[in-house]
């Protein structure tokens, strides 16, 4: 399955070289098991993010290694892709950027023709460049944010509620980042998503230690700084890791304040099971350890 990683460090600029390259099961190492694309998006104090992504495994990509060593910022959004829809192209590689926001998704949505019609109805024509369900989800979010006068949270809820009520859904798990805020959704329960609200210094002296099967982290820059981390699985032994409830939407504001809501119905109106997916898509959705 794809893996998601988001880091909000408030207004502090940090690097994340270790979790991208050097951890026991880093993003680069993990790309051996999810080889269809790797991307990193970073906000470094500007409204427009820096994005580095390639439709290949991170361990094969010299540009990825260079970016991982040099990128620094206040928000990170990283994704390892195991393709379910769309070819292996840069346009189909996460994270996607629209209106100065970044988005990465783990899951499957069917009914793309209906989704495209809804995007056009909401004024989002021209936002989509690739073939993925994920970018179309994001385009609907972007269109709804515009219709909501720039209210990102309101746009996210409007878009996800329409998808959950009208399209066949396996999983809508995503992370969305702006220059100042971060949103994450786990919906419904098919895939896990965890959050760590990490105080300055952490529980063990300040490092994020490798120790599980997913994207890993070890950031000395965070030793004495608060941060919020969202990931497909816990990345160290910190007891503060919490599994989001099915349907939970997380919001991290500019001051690292964290709030949660349950804005969607308990289940999508048209719930997809793993057996309903095409073989390639089903293979991409097996859970961690599966």
PyMOL commands that set and color helices and strands:
alter all, ss='L'
color gray80, all
select helices_A, chain A and resi 17-22+27-30+58-60+62-70+90-92+112-121+133-147+152-166+220-222+274-276+279-284
alter helices_A, ss='H'
color red, helices_A
select strands_A, chain A and resi 3-8+14-15+38-43+50-54+72-73+75-80+96-98+101-106+168-169+173-177+182-185+194-198+227-231+242-243+249-252+258-261+270-271
alter strands_A, ss='S'
color yellow, strands_A
deselect
rebuild
show_as cartoon
